[in-house]
Amino acid sequence: MSITTRPEGTTTRVPGAPSAATPAGPGPAPAAGERLDVEALGRLLDGRWADLRRASRDLALDPAFRKVEGLPLAEHRERALGQLRTLAGRGVVHRAYPARFGGAEDPGGNLACFEELAVVDPSLQIKAGVQWGLFGAAVLHLGTAEHHGRLLPGIMDLTVPGCFAMTEVGHGSDVAALTTTATYDPATEEFVLHTPLAAARKEYLGNAGQHGTAAVVFAQLITRGVNHGVHAFYVPVRAAGPDGTLTYLPGVGGRDDGLKGGLNGVDNGQLWFDHVRVPRANLLNRYGDVAADGTYTSPIASPGRRFFTMLGTLVQGRVSLSGAGVSVAKAALAIAVAYGLERRQFTGADEHEEVVLLDYQQHQRRLLPLLARTYAAAFAHHELLERFDDVFSGAHDTDADRQDLETLAAAAKPLSTWLALEVLQEAREACGGAGFLAENRLVGLHQDLDVYVTFEGDNTVLLQLVGKRLLTDYGKGLAKVDIAGAARYVAARAADMTLHRTPLRRAAQSVRDSGSRARSAGHLREADAQRELLEDRVEAMIAEIAQALRPARKAGPAQAAALFNAHQHELVEAARAHGELLQWEAFTAALPRVRDARTREVLTTLRDLLGLTLIEKNLAWYLMNGRLTAQRAKTVTSYVDRLLVRLRPHARDLVEAFGYTPAHLGATIATGAEAERQREAREYFRRLRAAGLEPVNEKELHASQQKSGLAAPPD
């Protein structure tokens, strides 16, 4: 393996050397001089904060951080807490915080580091995210300088492990409808936090089960008889007794969620409050304040806008989960491709040589389109992370910028986390029984990543928010442009697409049936043809939904709600298509940045595989809506198959560029062990044949006898 030992005992790949993650194996391989520029491609994939990302990735090389499969619940939790203390001591989790508290004021770099922890151990990532990305970030972004000076030091050095108490048993994604109340008492200048019913208990809270001593609690702020909506409060919840054991403070109740389907290093639990009093100063009052006499003031007059502004400051959770999903998808593909390049099954043209799994077309179909989607998701995530850094660094922080960031994050998080689960499952199956062994990590990562699709916003609900934004912008656009241009306005405004500003040519006109399959297939590989087909589907879907919902303007509340509900599925699917278009655009935008011509050519082929598999997946829509003829539709699948053949020789390089060595992956089947086993088996049978000791195959014997007329074949 091409690795070198660092003084501190960690390992890294020698630049320019073949990857240890995917050893050179049999089957098609690039000709001499045809290999990709893996180092440059890796830098492109790692993005603006490549050095920070790689340093965080290297935590997987330290046994103290690497996930240990099968740990008992209590041991896993204590190990995760110890890992957090180590991270806090190193200062690596403070990057997003102000310099005066030891931070680096680098929000983008902070998330780039954080996302890579999902490959090290998802429990470590989420527990760190709860402490510094949710609990601490809420104090940072919703509090004022007084809160920062008083509360942040303990949060940053983990003296105060904390919870982010937003979700309730009865209200998950519907944060505005939370039932917990915080009623102001001017006589004592305190807020009285209360959980009026079981459905209002705060649920699924990291650190609540065991370790948390304080929480940022979201509750309906009531003062002078007026409910001013959801606000955040800093609330102590536990204190250490004489023996050091943590116990709940008076009025605070809770329970441990216990064993979960994954992420068992995180102590999730419930919290509830029975008229718990907190000082007025513990209201995180950046966007809403209460004076001593109970007077409420806010710099944002609109309650709705104030609510979304407060929640928008916490968008980093969705951004980071999107990145974590991409990182895990990369790691899973690196494992599966490594195994697919080594594992052999069934003989082919050579009766003495079994075929490498990745040489089978169906195996290529399983993994290579997912590889294309993962590249696209990575490029799209870098654009999202850049936008996040622009907003939270203050470089571009306007209401419009924040709204766009929220929409982009709400589109990216579902697609990336769903992608991670799909890749993990397909990789597990592609690795057969070996993929089911805990030592090869795929099943453990699947269990841990499963909940990523529902926390920080259920994926389906997030896509519904994206769809509503698309409809809103569509309606605004109608006042400015004609019907044909309105859809273009939606895509340009909400998707922030910068590449394609020319007038839309209807795909039904530009993708005409030429009568030649070869020519039509070539046309579908053109970027403009793919773009038009993908754009046109989004635009047509939004326009159709908008038209269907027009009667809701004059309908009563019940009728309007029923009409919207009847088109909810179409809205979610339109939002999904919109997200896929963003990923295709991001992939396309990245291609000119690849200097090596051969690498750019292969990446363009991978981008084409992405575009054509998206079209193939939705062929029914394109046919029913007249965007493709039946003859043209037939060429899509055949051309996808041709692209798979072209990409197969480069599979090793494409996953090597992800930057995960066997030590990073921690999976036995990605170490070259299978190649050695296969080599040993082939050598064993070769020696038998050479020595004339190999038994005669019964089928061959019968065939030989039948041919010579010595015996009849058996019944």
N, C-alpha and C positions, 0 to 999 in steps of 0.2 A: 504494500500500500504506500502511496506517495504522501507521507506525512512527515513532519519534523517535530521534534520535541522542543517546547519552549522551556526556559529556565524554571518557570513555576510549575512545570509538569503537565500543562495543557498541550493540546495538539492542534495543528492547523495544516491546511493543504499547501504544498509548495506551489507558488504561482506558476502556471503553465504546465503543471504535471497532470497526468490523468487522474480523474477523481477516484478516491477510495470508496465513495458511496456507490459508484456504479462501475465496477471493474470491467476492463475490456473483455468482452465475451464473444461467443460465436454468433453467426448470423450476419446479415448485411451491416456493413460499417462504412463510414466515409472513406473515400479514396485518399491517397496521400495528398496533403495540402487542402483537403476538403473539410477538415474539422472547423467547427465554429470558433470564434474568438470568445471563449468561455469567460475569460477574466473580464473583458469589457462588457459582455452581456450580463454578468453577475453584478457589475457596478450599476448598470442601467436598472436592473431589477431591484436593487437595494435602495435606489433613489437618493434624494438629497442628503439624507442622514445615514448614509451607508456605514460609516465608521461606528457610529453609535449603535446601529442595528446589529452589526457584526459582533461588537463587544457584548451586547446583551445576549446574542445567540450563543456566544461562547460560555455562558453560564452552564449550558448543558454539558460542558466538558468537565465541570467540577462535580464530583460525586455528592457533595453536600447539597447540591441543588437539583440534581437529576431525579426524576420521579422514580419511586420504588413501588412497583406494582404489588398489589395484594396486602398493603399495610393495614393493620387493624384501625378502626375509626379513630380512636383516641390518639394512637401513635401518629397517624397521618396529620391530624390537626395540630399536635404539638410540634411536629416537624415543620409544618407550614409556618407556624408562628415564629419558630426559631429562624427560618429562612428570611422572614420579613425583618426580623431584628438585624440579621446580617446585612441585608440590603440597606436598611436605614443607617447602619453604622458606616457603610461605604458611601453614603450620600447619593447613590445612583437613582433614587426615587424622588429626589427633590428638584429635578431639572426644570419642572414647570413653575416652580414657586419663586417668589421675589428673591433677589440677590441678598437683601438684608437678612433673610432667614436661611441663607446658605444655598439658595437655589440658583438656577442659571437663566431663568426667564426665557426658556426655550420650549414652548408648548409642543411644537412639531417634533422636535428631537425626543422629547419625553415620551410621546406616544409611539414613536418608532422603536424605542427601547422596550416599552411595555408590551407591544404586540408580539415580540419574539419570545416572551416568557411562556406563551401558550404551547410552544414546542418543548420547552424545558419541563414544565409541569403546569397544566391548566389551573390546578388549585392554587399554585403560587401566583399565577397571573391574576386570578380573580380576587384572591385575598388582598393582594397589593392594590388592585383596582378599587376595592371597597375602601381601603384605608386612605389612599392618597388620591385616587381618581374620582371618588364619590364623596366620602365623608370630608376629607380635607378640601377637595375642590369646591364643595358647597360653601364651606366657610370662606374660602378664598374669593369666590365669585359672587356670593350672595351677601357676604358680610362687608364690613367697613374696616378702616385702618385699626380701630379700637379692637375689633374682633381678631384681626390678624395678629396684632401684638400679644393679645391675651391667650389666644387659642392655638395658633398655628405651630408654635414650637413643640408643644406636647404631641400634636398630631404628626409632625414630621419625624420626630425621633422615636415614635411609637410608645412614648410614655403613656399616651392615651389612645388605646385601640378603640376604634369607633365604628358605628353603624350608620347606614343611610336608610332612614326609616320613611320610605315613601309608600310603597305598595301595601295595600290592605287586602285582607281575605276576600272582601266583597267587591273591591274595585282594583283591577290590575292596571291595565293601560289607561283607564279613564281617571286620570289624576285629578281633574277638576272636580270630580264627584266624591272625593275623599270625605269620610264621615268623622274622623277625629277632629275635635275642636280645641281651639286655644282662645279662651275668653278672657279679656283683659279686666283686671280688678284694680281700679284707680286708687282704692283705699290703701292697698299694699304695694302698688306699682309692680304687679306680677301678672303673668299669664297663667291661667289654670288649664292645663292639658287634660283632656278627658277622652276616654274611649267609651262611647255610649252603648255599644252593642258588640257582640262577638264578631260580626262582619267587618267592624272597624279596626280590628287588631292588625297591627303591622306584621307582614308575613314575608318569608323568604329572605330575611335580612342577614347578610354576611356579618360575622362577628357577634351576632345577637345570641347565638346558642351558648357561647361559653366565654369568649375573650373580651367582648366590648364593654367599656366603662362609660361611654357617652354615645350620644346619637344626635344626628341632625334629623329632626322630626318635622314632617310636612303635615300641616293641619289648617283647617279653616279658621282664619283670624276674625274674631268677633269682638267689636268694641262699640260701646254705646248702642247696642242692639242692632248693629249693622254687620253683616258678613262681608268682608272685603276679599274673600277668596283665599286660595291656598298660599301660605307663607311658610318659611322654614325657621325652626327654633333649635338652638343648641341646648340639649338636655342631658345632664348626667343620669346614668341608669344603674350603675353598679359602683360599689366601693369595696375595698379590701378590709376584711375583719382583722382582729388581732393575730390570727394565725396565717394571714395572707390570703385566705380564701375570698373570692369575689362573691358578694351577695347583692341582691337587688335592693335599691334604695326604697324608702317608704312610698307606697302608691304605685310603684312600677312592678308590673308582672311580666312574665315571659315563659317561654318553653323552647326546648331544643327540638329542631326538626329531625334530628337523628340521621340514620343512614339514608343516603339518597342514591339515585341511579348513577351518579358520577360526582366529581368535584368534592370528594369526601374529606379533603384537607381544609375545606371551608366550613366553619361551624354556623350554618344557617339556623335561624330561629325566628320566633315571634316576640313582639313587645306590645304591651298595652299599658294604659295609664288610668289611674283612678284619682282624678282631681289633683294631679301633680302640679305644684307651683314652681315656676321658673321666673327669674328676674326679668324685668322689661328689657334689660341690656342684652339678654340672650336671644332676642329677636334678631335674625340676620336681616338687617334693615336697609340694604342698598337700594331696594326698589319699593319699599313700603315701610313706614315708621309709625309708631304710636307715641304721642307725647305723654307726659306724666298724667295729664287730666283725661287721657283717653282719646284725644283728637288724632285721627288718622290722616297721614299725608303720604303722597307718592309723587315722584318725578314723572310718572306715567299715568295720565288721567284715565285712560281706557282700561277697565278691569281685564278685558280679554287680552289686550296687547301686553299688559303687565304680566299676566300669567304666562304667556308664551315667551316673553323676554326672560323671565326667571328660569323657565325650563330650558330655554335655548342656551343658557350659560353652561348647562350640563351635557351638551351634545357630544362631548368628548367620549362618553361611554359608548355611544353608537359608533363613532369613528374608530375607536380602538378595537371594538369587537369585529368590525369589518376587517381590519388589518390582521387580527388574530386568526380569523377564518381563512384568510389568504395564506398566512404562514403555515397553518396546519395542513391545508390542502397541498402546499408545496412539499412538506415533509412526507405526507402519505404517498404522493406520487413518486418521490425519490425512492421510497421503500419498494413500492410496487413495480416500478420500472427496473430497479436493480434486480429484483427477483425474476421478473419477466425476461431479462437478458441472460439469465443463468439457468433457470429451471427448464428442463426438457421433458417432453411428453409425446409419445407415439412416434414411430419411425415414418419417414417420408420417402423421398426418392432413394435415399441410401438406407438399405435394410439394416445397416449396422449403426446408424446415427439417428438418434431421436431429435425432434424439431424443438428449437427454442420457442418458448411460449409467445414471445413478442413477434415472432415471424408469422403467427396465425392472424389472419385478417380480423377475426372476431375479437381477439385480444387487443389488437390495435384499435378497434372500434370502441373497446371498453375504456382505454386509457388515454389515447391521443386527443380526442375531442375535449376530455376533461383537462388535459394539459393546456390546450388552447384557451379554454375558459379561465384557467388559473393564471396564465400570463395576462389575459385581458383584465381580470380582476385585480391583479397586482398593479398594472399600469393605471387603472381607474382609481385604485386606492391612493396611489401617490398624488394624483391630482386632488383628491379629496383632502389628503393630509396637508398639501400645500395651501388649500383654501382654509382649512382649519387654522393653520399657523398664521395666515394673513389676518384672520379675524381676531384670534386671541393674543397675538403679538401687538395688535393695534395698527398694523400696516394698512389694512383695509377693513375697517370695522364700522359699517353703517347698518341700518335696519335691513336694507336690501341684501347686503352681504350675508348677514346672519340668517335671513330667510332662505337664501339660496343654499347656504351651508346646511341648514336643517333639512331641506328637501333632498340634497345630494346624499346626506348621511342616512336619511330614511329610505333612500333607494338602494344604497350600497350595502348597508348592514344585512338586510334580508338575503340579497343575492350571494354575498360572500359567505355567510354562515350556512345557508342551504348548500352552497357549493362544497363547503368543508365536509358536511355530513354525506353528501353524495359521493365525493371522492373517497372518503374513509370506507364507506360501504362497498363501493366498487373495487377499491384496492384490496379490501379484506377478501372479497370473493375471488379476485384475480390471483391472490396468493394461496388459495385453497385452504387446506387445514393449517398450514403454517401461519396464515394470516389470522387464525383464531387463537393462536397461542399468545398469552399475555406478554411474553418476552419480545414479541414483535410489534407491540404498541398500538396496532390499529384498532383493536376492540376497546382498549382503555381510552384512547383519544376520542373514539366515537361516543363512549359513555360520558366523558367529560364535556365534549362539545355539544351534546344533545340539547342542553338547556340554553345554549347561546342563541338559539332561534326564538326564544320566548322572553328572555330578560333584556332589560334596557329597551323595551318595546317589542311586543309580539310582532313577528315578521309580517303577518297578514295585515295587522292593524297599521303598521308603518307604510306598507304599500298603499293602503287605502288613503293615508294622509298624502302620499305622493300623487295619487290619482286626483284627489280633491284640489291639490295645487295646480295640476295640469288643467283641470276644468276651470278653475278661477282665472288662470292666465289666458285660457282660450276665450272666456267671456270678455275679458278686458281687451283682448286683441281684436275682437269683432267690432269694437267701436273705432278701430283705427285702420283696419285693412279689410279687404274682401274675404269671402269664404275660403277661396283657394289659398290665400296668404295667411289666414288665421292659424292654420295648423303649423305653418312654418314659424310663426311668431311664438307659438307654444314651445316648440322644440328649442328655438334660439333663446328664449327667455328663461324657461325653467331648467332646461338641460345645460345651458351655458355652453353650447357647442360652438366652437370657434373655427372649425376647419371648413365648413361647407356653407357658404353664404350665398351661393348662386341660386337663381330661381329654381324651384323644384320642377324637375321633369317627371311627369306622371310615369310610374313604373310600368303601367299598362301600355304606355306608348314607347318608352325607351327600351323595355325588355320584350321586344317583339319576337315572335317565332320566326327564325330565319330559315327553317327547313333543314338545317344542318346541325346534327347533335354536337359535332366537334366545335363548330363555330359558336353554338349557343352555350356550350360548357365554358369555352374561353371567355365569352362575354360575362358570364356569371362570376368569373374570377376577378373581373375588373372592380376596383374599389368603388367607383361611382355606381355601378349596378347594384352591388351589395348595399351600399349606403341608401340608395333610393328605395330598395325593397324593405329594408329595416325601418327607415324613417316613415315610409308611406304607411306601414302597418300601424305604427304608433299614432300618426296623425289621423288616419281614418277611424281608428278605434275611439279616440277622444272625441272627434267630431260626431260620430254616431251616438256616443253616450250623451253628449251635450244636447243633441237634437232630441233624444228620447226623454231627457229630463226637463225640457222646456216647459211642459205643462205644470211642473211642480211650482213654478213661480206664482201661479194663480190658484193653486190648490190649497186646501186646509192643511194643518200640521200633520194629521194622520195620513192623509192621502199623499202628501209630499214625502213623508217618511217611508211609506209603502213603496212609492215609485223608486226612491233611491235604493231601497233594499232590493228591489227586483233587478237592479242593475249593478249591484255591489260586486258580483263576480267579474263582470266585464271590466269594471273600474280597476280592480286589483290586477287583472291580466294586462290591462293597458299600462299600468304602472310597472309591472314586471318587464314588459316589452321595452318600455322607456329605459329602465335600468340596463337591460341588455344592449340597447343602442349606445348608451353612455360607455359601456365597457368596450364595445367594438370601436367607437370613436377614439377612446384612450389608447387602445392598441395601435390603431392607425397613426395617431399623432406621435407615437413613440418610434415608429419605423425610421423616419429621417434622422433620428439621433444615433442610429447604428452606422458606424463608419465602415466597418469591414463589409465588403460587397457580398461575400458568400453568406455571412451571418444574416445580413439584411434580407437576402433572397429566401433563406430558410424561414426567417421570422415572418416574412410576407406570406409564405405558404401556410404557416401556422395561423396567421390572421385570416387567411382565406378559409381554412378549415373551420374556424370559429364562425365566420359569417355564413358559410354554406350549411353548417349543422344547425344554426339558428333558423335558417330558412327551411331546411328539411323538417325540423321539428314542427313547423307551422305551415307545412305545405297545404293542409286542408283549407286554412284561411286564405292563402294566396290563390288557390284554385277557385274557391267559392266566391271570392271577391274580384275575380277576373284579373288579378295581377300577374299570373303566370298561366300559360296554356298547359294542357296536359302533356304535350310533347316536351316542353321546356322543363316541366316539373320532373320528368323522368331522368333528365340529365343531372339533376342535383345529386341524387344518391350515387350515381356512377362516378361523378366527379369527386365526391367525398372519398370514395374508395381509392381513386387515383392519388389523391393528396396523402392518404395514409401511407401508401407505398413510398412516396417521396420523403415523408417525414421519418419513417421507421429507422433509417440509418443514423439519424441525428437525435434519437430519443435520449441516448446517454448524455450527450452534450447539453441538451435542453434542460434536463433535471440537474445536471452537475452545476449549472449556472445558479441554481437556487442557493448554493453555498453550504449545504448540509453534508458533512462527512459522516462516516459510520458512527463516530463518537458522538456527534450531535444527534443523530437519529436514534441511537440506542436500540436498534432492532437487529437481531442476529442474522436475519435473512438479507440484510443490506450490507453485510461485512465481507462478502465473497465466499462465505462458507458453503453455499450451494454450488458455486462453480467448482470448488475443490472436491465436493462430493461427486459431482458429475464427472470431473476429470478422473477421479479414482475408479469410478464404475466403468468408464470407457476403456481405461487402461487395463482393467481386470479382464474384460472380455476380449480385448485385443491380444493379450498374452495367451488366453485360452485358444483363440483361433490360430495364432502363430505356432503354438505347440501341438496343434492337432488334437487338443483335449476337449474342445467344445462339443457337447452332445448334439446329435443330429436332431433337428426340429422335425417333429412328427408330421406336420403338414408338408414340409419340404420332402420328407421321405416318401410319403404317399404320392406326391406329384411326380417325383422321380421314377417311382415304380410304375405308375400309370403310363408315363411317357415311354418307358422301356418295354411295357407290356408284361412285366413280371407279376403284377398283382392288380386287382381291381380296387378302386377306392372303397373305403368302408361305407356302410349305410349312414 
